[in-house]
């Protein structure tokens, strides 16, 4: 499955700080519990990538 492929997979996503000063992205789906910890700088980079992807997706959605 690629980044541009649709999926019927349903998952829960939680994001928050840890007690050790990391940022955790926690993904839970059927048979999957995936905690991903990032230092604050990495988390900010991920946030920037999410914002950039949202801008592109918004522009693509207006073409239809």
GIVEN-V562449 format. One record per pair of residues at least 4 apart in sequence whose C-alpha atoms are under 8 Angstrom apart, sorted by the first residue. I is the first residue (numbers start at 1). J is the second residue. Records with the same first field share a line. If there is no record, write none. Layout:
BEGIN
I=J  J
END
This chain:
BEGIN
1=5
9=29
10=29  30
11=27  28  29  30
12=27  28  29
13=25  26  27  28
14=24  25  26  27
15=23  24  25  26
16=23  24  25
17=21  22  23  24
18=22  23  24
21=39  40
22=37  38  39  40
23=37  38  39  40  43
24=35  36  37  38
25=35  36  37
26=33  34  35  36
27=32  33  34  35
28=32  33  34
29=33
38=42  43
39=43
40=44
41=45
42=46
43=47
44=48
45=49
46=50
47=51
48=52
49=53
50=54
51=55
52=56
53=57
54=58
55=59
56=60
57=61
58=62
59=63
60=64
END
